[in-house]
Amino acid sequence: MWTKTKSLLLSRFLTVVVAALFVALSFLLPYMIKFYDFLTEPIGLIKGDIFIPFCIGLYTAEIFAFAALYFLHRLLNNINKDIVFDNDNTRCLRIISWCCILAAIDFSILCLWRYIFAMPAVLALMLGLIIRVLKNVFEKAVEIKSENDFTI
């Protein structure tokens, strides 16, 4: 039987697995960039070597991903402790949304070298906006909960 506890445990486990995959990606990224450059034609505004800009851009995006994963893990831990409508959870969602939006900007810059990065940029921006809306809903719920806590 699938329960809320198992679902939460799966979410926490997958967060750790994705973080581990990003650690592995950190070591493989230079090789992947060289292989990608070998396979593709330079379709972008800026022609030339992509190794340094892609290393900087993708490692920066990875920093945003690690930050988002950390705060997602923190949010899931709070939910596991039955701390749901709390200012800390709102803060976690705010930081996750900004990480997504900054990653979108980062991918948009990489579009100058390869247009293919337009899709991850749009997806990261949409994810950031959706999480931003959820943050606003949580913020309102925290406000309503605090008002209810003061009511006898």
Summary of the structure (lengths in Angstrom):
residues: 152
radius of gyration: 19.1
end to end distance: 38.6
largest distance: 68.6
contacts: 423
relative contact order: 0.11
helix: 83%
strand: 0%
